[in-house]
Amino acid sequence: MKKLSALVGMGALLMATTAFAQQQTLTAVSFGGSYGAAQQRHMIEPFMEKTGHRILFEDYSGGIAEIKAQVESGNIQWDVVDIEVIDLERACAEGLLEIIPRDVLPPGDDGTPAMEDFMPGALDNECGVGVIFWTTLYAINTETIGPNKPSTIQDLFDTEKFPGKRALRKRPQVNLEWALIADGVERDKIYEVLATEEGQARAFAKLDTIKSDVVWFDSWSQAPQLLNDGGAIMVQSANGRFYAAIQDEGRPFEMIWDGHLYDLDVWSIVRGSKNKDLALEFIKFATGTVPLAGMQEVAYGPTRKSSAPLVDPAVLPLLPSSHIEAGVKADGVFWADYGESLGERFNEWLLR
């Protein structure tokens, strides 16, 4: 009996050691806030429960600088990144991300092949798989805005009719497009105009008109607080941040859909990741029908058609896809070509 007990104990220890050896740790980064919390509930935790692997889930504030630094130094800290398409084009073009094969993506839960199930735009770039449709817009606080309510991008630039601070993210993206819209450029001509020296000068000249009234911030997480505390009367942010503040915290915010700049987020794999295979398994799981449907919690539209029946009908009007006609599709290819030069010019403009 003693020998048998010893053998059983050794077997249990061997099994535990084997399981520990098989367990891998993946580092995934995303934008935090309510969006990150929804990903935690519907993607991160279910994947860990299903596979037994561990995921370190961290926040980052966007852009490609940190990814580029890791790849160029060979010191890869991140495996999977939720990246905006507006940054994806450049990151992929510069070889900072792995190519994700399309033929490994699973069909939708209704049996629809992945290439038919994913919505237009979700698989356009070989380095990413679409997670959500989202948009950048501005919102107001109905309790503090006063008797006149802004409703257009032009109103954002009208400091006489709407005196007070505007809070904008400290990036050229969106702000330059909005400046041209406010200056009368037709929405289907924005990127054509912005690609010219004259158009860029026109956009910066329009931004000059509100520069002294702008509060600049770095992270979307700062936006709801600025609007709630009165730091600004109009605040730019991803729609999900405002949706969470309205639904979960009862904030008296109202989203303005005119001129919203919509786009997608995708899951990507940092080039050189030592956990590339596990990263791909995670992406296959996280972009499945059910996990994507969970993004309705933060008012972001899922990228699979098979997810739509799982979305609450009451939430559908709050998704960016319900306001496409009022918005403009962000041009990731344009920003891949002009992002660096316009970023430098924007930073120089800020210092003037």
C-alpha positions in Angstrom: 0.0 0.0 0.0 2.9 2.4 0.8 4.4 1.6 -2.6 1.1 2.2 -4.3 0.6 5.5 -2.5 4.0 6.6 -3.6 3.4 5.7 -7.2 0.0 7.5 -7.1 1.8 10.6 -5.6 4.5 10.5 -8.2 1.9 10.2 -11.0 0.0 13.2 -9.7 3.2 15.2 -9.5 4.1 14.2 -13.0 0.7 15.2 -14.3 0.9 18.5 -12.6 4.4 19.1 -13.9 3.3 18.2 -17.4 0.3 20.5 -17.2 2.4 23.4 -15.9 4.9 22.8 -18.7 2.1 22.8 -21.3 0.6 26.0 -20.0 1.8 29.1 -21.9 1.5 32.8 -21.0 0.3 35.2 -23.7 0.5 38.9 -23.4 -2.3 40.8 -25.1 -2.8 44.6 -25.1 -5.8 46.7 -25.8 -7.4 50.1 -25.0 -8.7 49.4 -21.5 -11.8 51.0 -20.1 -15.2 49.5 -20.8 -13.9 48.1 -24.1 -11.1 46.2 -22.5 -13.5 45.0 -19.7 -15.8 43.6 -22.4 -12.9 41.9 -24.1 -11.9 40.5 -20.7 -15.3 39.0 -20.2 -16.0 37.7 -23.7 -12.6 36.9 -25.1 -9.8 36.7 -22.5 -11.4 34.8 -19.7 -13.4 32.3 -21.9 -10.2 31.5 -23.9 -8.2 30.9 -20.6 -11.0 28.6 -19.3 -11.2 26.7 -22.6 -7.4 26.2 -23.1 -5.8 26.4 -19.7 -3.4 29.0 -21.0 -2.7 32.3 -19.2 -3.2 35.7 -20.7 -1.6 38.9 -19.3 -4.0 41.6 -20.5 -2.6 45.1 -20.5 -3.5 48.6 -21.6 -1.9 50.8 -24.2 -2.8 54.1 -25.8 -2.6 53.3 -29.5 -0.1 54.1 -32.2 2.8 52.0 -33.4 5.7 53.5 -31.6 5.9 50.9 -28.8 5.4 48.0 -31.3 8.1 49.4 -33.5 10.5 49.8 -30.6 10.0 46.2 -29.5 10.4 44.7 -33.0 13.5 46.8 -33.9 15.2 46.0 -30.6 14.2 42.3 -30.8 12.8 42.6 -27.2 9.2 41.5 -27.9 7.1 42.1 -24.8 3.6 41.9 -26.5 2.2 39.0 -28.5 -1.3 40.1 -29.5 -2.3 43.8 -30.0 -5.7 45.3 -30.6 -4.8 47.9 -33.1 -6.8 50.6 -34.9 -6.9 50.1 -38.7 -5.7 53.7 -39.1 -2.4 52.4 -37.5 -2.6 48.9 -38.9 -1.8 49.9 -42.5 1.5 51.5 -41.5 2.5 48.8 -39.0 1.9 46.1 -41.5 3.7 47.9 -44.3 6.7 48.4 -42.1 6.9 44.7 -41.2 6.0 45.1 -37.6 3.2 42.5 -37.6 2.8 38.9 -38.6 0.7 37.9 -41.6 -2.5 36.0 -40.5 -3.6 33.3 -42.9 -7.3 33.5 -43.8 -7.8 29.8 -44.4 -7.3 29.1 -40.7 -10.2 31.3 -39.6 -13.2 29.2 -38.4 -16.7 29.5 -39.9 -19.4 31.3 -38.1 -21.5 29.4 -35.6 -24.2 29.1 -38.3 -21.8 27.4 -40.6 -21.1 30.4 -42.9 -17.5 30.3 -44.1 -15.3 32.9 -42.5 -14.6 34.8 -45.8 -18.4 35.2 -46.3 -19.2 35.7 -42.6 -16.9 38.6 -41.9 -18.3 42.0 -43.0 -16.6 44.2 -45.6 -13.4 45.8 -44.3 -12.8 43.2 -41.5 -10.2 41.2 -43.5 -8.9 43.8 -45.8 -5.4 43.8 -44.3 -3.4 40.6 -44.1 -1.9 41.5 -40.8 -5.2 41.7 -38.8 -8.6 40.2 -38.2 -11.5 42.6 -37.5 -12.9 42.8 -34.0 -15.3 45.7 -34.0 -16.7 48.6 -36.0 -16.2 51.8 -33.9 -16.2 55.5 -34.5 -14.8 58.7 -33.2 -17.3 61.5 -32.5 -17.9 64.2 -30.0 -20.4 64.4 -27.2 -21.9 67.1 -25.0 -23.1 67.3 -21.4 -26.8 68.2 -21.7 -26.8 69.6 -18.1 -24.0 72.1 -18.8 -24.1 72.9 -22.5 -26.6 75.7 -22.2 -29.7 76.5 -24.3 -28.1 75.9 -27.7 -27.0 72.4 -28.5 -24.4 71.7 -31.2 -25.3 69.2 -33.8 -22.6 69.4 -36.5 -18.8 69.4 -37.0 -19.2 73.0 -38.0 -20.6 73.7 -34.5 -17.4 72.2 -32.9 -15.4 75.0 -34.7 -17.9 77.8 -33.9 -16.5 79.4 -30.8 -18.8 82.4 -31.0 -22.0 80.5 -31.0 -20.6 77.9 -28.6 -18.0 79.5 -26.4 -15.9 77.2 -24.2 -13.2 74.5 -24.3 -13.1 71.6 -26.7 -11.2 68.5 -25.8 -9.5 66.6 -28.6 -7.1 63.7 -28.7 -3.5 64.8 -29.4 -3.2 63.2 -32.9 -3.6 64.6 -36.4 -6.0 61.8 -37.3 -9.7 62.8 -37.1 -8.8 66.4 -36.2 -7.5 67.2 -39.7 -10.5 65.5 -41.4 -12.9 67.4 -39.1 -11.1 70.7 -39.9 -11.8 70.1 -43.6 -15.4 69.2 -43.0 -15.9 72.3 -41.0 -14.2 74.3 -43.8 -16.7 73.1 -46.3 -14.9 70.2 -48.1 -17.2 67.5 -49.4 -16.9 64.4 -47.3 -16.0 62.1 -50.2 -13.2 64.5 -51.2 -11.5 64.8 -47.7 -8.6 62.6 -48.3 -8.1 63.8 -51.9 -7.8 67.3 -50.5 -5.7 66.3 -47.5 -3.2 64.7 -49.8 -2.2 68.1 -51.2 0.0 70.7 -49.6 -2.8 73.2 -50.1 -5.3 70.9 -48.4 -3.0 70.3 -45.4 -2.5 74.0 -45.0 -6.2 74.6 -45.1 -6.8 72.0 -42.4 -4.2 73.5 -40.1 -5.5 77.0 -40.7 -9.0 75.8 -39.6 -7.5 74.2 -36.5 -5.9 77.6 -35.8 -9.3 79.1 -35.3 -10.0 76.9 -32.2 -6.4 76.2 -31.0 -6.6 78.5 -28.0 -9.9 76.8 -27.0 -8.6 73.2 -27.2 -7.8 70.9 -24.3 -5.5 68.1 -25.6 -5.4 64.6 -24.1 -3.6 61.4 -24.9 -5.9 58.6 -23.9 -9.6 57.9 -24.6 -10.0 57.2 -20.8 -9.6 60.9 -20.1 -12.5 61.9 -22.3 -15.6 61.1 -20.2 -14.0 62.7 -17.1 -13.3 65.9 -19.0 -16.9 66.1 -20.1 -18.3 65.3 -16.7 -16.1 67.7 -14.8 -16.7 70.6 -17.1 -13.1 70.6 -18.4 -14.6 71.0 -21.9 -18.1 71.5 -23.3 -17.5 69.3 -26.3 -15.3 66.2 -26.0 -14.0 63.9 -28.7 -13.8 60.2 -28.0 -14.5 56.7 -29.3 -18.3 56.2 -29.1 -17.9 53.3 -26.6 -16.5 55.5 -23.9 -19.5 57.8 -24.0 -21.9 54.9 -24.3 -20.5 53.3 -21.1 -20.7 56.6 -19.2 -24.4 57.0 -20.3 -25.5 53.4 -19.7 -23.5 52.4 -16.7 -23.0 55.6 -14.9 -26.1 57.6 -15.9 -24.1 60.5 -17.2 -26.2 63.2 -19.0 -24.1 62.9 -22.2 -25.4 63.1 -25.8 -23.4 61.8 -28.7 -23.2 63.9 -31.9 -23.1 61.6 -34.9 -22.6 64.2 -37.7 -19.2 63.7 -39.3 -18.2 60.8 -37.1 -15.1 59.0 -38.4 -15.7 55.3 -38.3 -13.2 52.5 -38.6 -12.4 49.0 -37.3 -10.1 47.6 -34.6 -8.4 44.3 -35.3 -6.4 41.7 -33.4 -2.8 41.5 -34.7 0.3 39.5 -33.8 3.6 41.4 -33.1 6.3 40.2 -35.5 8.8 38.0 -33.7 6.4 36.9 -31.0 7.7 33.7 -29.4 4.1 32.7 -28.8 2.9 33.1 -32.4 1.0 29.8 -32.6 -0.9 30.5 -29.4 -1.5 34.1 -30.4 -3.1 32.8 -33.6 -5.3 30.3 -31.6 -6.4 33.2 -29.4 -7.3 35.4 -32.4 -9.3 32.5 -34.0 -11.3 32.2 -30.8 -11.7 35.9 -30.0 -13.1 36.7 -33.5 -15.7 33.9 -33.4 -19.4 34.5 -33.5 -20.2 34.5 -29.8 -17.1 36.5 -28.5 -17.7 39.2 -31.1 -21.4 39.5 -30.2 -20.3 40.4 -26.6 -19.0 43.8 -27.9 -22.6 45.0 -27.9 -22.0 45.8 -24.3 -19.9 48.8 -25.3 -21.9 49.7 -28.4 -19.4 48.5 -30.9 -20.6 46.5 -33.9 -19.3 42.9 -34.3 -17.5 42.2 -37.5 -19.2 38.8 -38.3 -22.7 38.7 -39.8 -23.4 35.6 -37.7 -23.1 37.7 -34.6 -26.0 40.0 -35.5 -28.8 37.7 -34.2 -27.1 37.7 -30.8 -27.2 41.5 -30.5 -29.9 43.1 -28.4 -32.3 44.9 -30.7 -32.3 47.9 -28.3 -28.6 48.3 -28.8 -28.6 48.3 -32.6 -29.5 52.0 -33.0 -26.5 52.9 -30.8 -24.0 51.1 -33.0 -21.9 53.1 -35.4 -23.2 51.0 -38.3 -26.6 52.5 -37.7 -25.2 56.0 -38.5 -23.0 55.2 -41.5 -24.7 57.8 -43.7 -23.8 60.6 -41.3 -20.2 59.5 -41.1 -16.9 59.2 -43.0 -14.8 56.0 -43.3 -11.3 56.6 -42.0 -8.8 56.0 -44.7 -6.1 53.7 -43.3 -4.1 53.7 -46.5 -3.9 57.5 -46.5 -2.6 57.5 -43.0 -0.1 54.8 -43.8 1.3 57.1 -46.5 1.0 60.4 -44.7 0.9 59.5 -41.0 4.5 60.1 -40.2 4.8 63.4 -42.1 1.5 64.8 -40.8 2.3 63.6 -37.3 5.6 65.6 -37.3 3.8 68.6 -38.8 1.0 68.3 -36.2 3.5 68.2 -33.3 5.3 71.3 -34.7 2.0 73.1 -35.0 1.2 72.3 -31.4 4.4 74.0 -30.3 3.8 77.2 -32.2 
